[in-house]
Amino acid sequence: MENESADVRHLSERNAGITRREYATLARVHPDTVKRWARLGIGPQPHKVGPRLVRYDRGEVLEYLNISQAGASA
């Protein structure tokens, strides 16, 4: 049962969006740059998933970076 709840948590995190690190990889910048962009209101804004967990909407990130979703499956 413990593995099942971990799998469910993992799936819900994946559906919640992409991480700051994934966003930074797509943008080819350092994750701290993405954090600064969010603070300054540049680009897609993060969504809080938990007390310390933030995710970015994958579609918004790809649109902002002008990347086709078909070519960006990670």
HUPEZI-V193376 format. One record per residue. N is the residue number from 1. PSI is psi in whole degrees, 0 to 359 (none if undefined). OMEGA is omega in degrees with one decimal (none if undefined). Layout:
n=N psi=PSI omega=OMEGA
n=N psi=PSI omega=OMEGA
This chain:
n=1 psi=326 omega=-179.4
n=2 psi=318 omega=179.0
n=3 psi=324 omega=-179.8
n=4 psi=315 omega=-179.9
n=5 psi=326 omega=176.5
n=6 psi=320 omega=178.4
n=7 psi=318 omega=179.5
n=8 psi=317 omega=178.4
n=9 psi=316 omega=-179.8
n=10 psi=317 omega=179.2
n=11 psi=319 omega=-179.4
n=12 psi=326 omega=176.4
n=13 psi=321 omega=179.8
n=14 psi=321 omega=179.6
n=15 psi=340 omega=-177.2
n=16 psi=346 omega=179.4
n=17 psi=198 omega=-178.8
n=18 psi=157 omega=-178.4
n=19 psi=168 omega=176.0
n=20 psi=319 omega=-179.8
n=21 psi=319 omega=177.8
n=22 psi=318 omega=176.7
n=23 psi=313 omega=-179.8
n=24 psi=320 omega=178.3
n=25 psi=315 omega=178.9
n=26 psi=322 omega=-178.7
n=27 psi=350 omega=-178.2
n=28 psi=46 omega=176.3
n=29 psi=173 omega=177.8
n=30 psi=145 omega=178.2
n=31 psi=329 omega=177.0
n=32 psi=330 omega=177.1
n=33 psi=318 omega=178.6
n=34 psi=319 omega=178.1
n=35 psi=317 omega=178.8
n=36 psi=318 omega=177.8
n=37 psi=316 omega=-179.4
n=38 psi=317 omega=-179.8
n=39 psi=325 omega=-178.7
n=40 psi=356 omega=179.6
n=41 psi=22 omega=-179.7
n=42 psi=129 omega=176.7
n=43 psi=192 omega=-179.6
n=44 psi=141 omega=-179.9
n=45 psi=146 omega=-179.9
n=46 psi=156 omega=176.3
n=47 psi=130 omega=178.3
n=48 psi=127 omega=177.5
n=49 psi=334 omega=178.9
n=50 psi=187 omega=-177.9
n=51 psi=323 omega=-179.0
n=52 psi=3 omega=-173.6
n=53 psi=122 omega=177.5
n=54 psi=148 omega=176.8
n=55 psi=155 omega=177.0
n=56 psi=143 omega=177.4
n=57 psi=121 omega=-175.4
n=58 psi=315 omega=-179.6
n=59 psi=318 omega=178.9
n=60 psi=319 omega=179.6
n=61 psi=312 omega=-178.5
n=62 psi=321 omega=177.5
n=63 psi=315 omega=179.8
n=64 psi=321 omega=-178.9
n=65 psi=1 omega=-179.1
n=66 psi=48 omega=177.9
n=67 psi=133 omega=178.0
n=68 psi=139 omega=-178.1
n=69 psi=330 omega=179.4
n=70 psi=325 omega=-177.7
n=71 psi=355 omega=-174.7
n=72 psi=32 omega=178.3
n=73 psi=116 omega=-176.6
n=74 psi=none omega=none
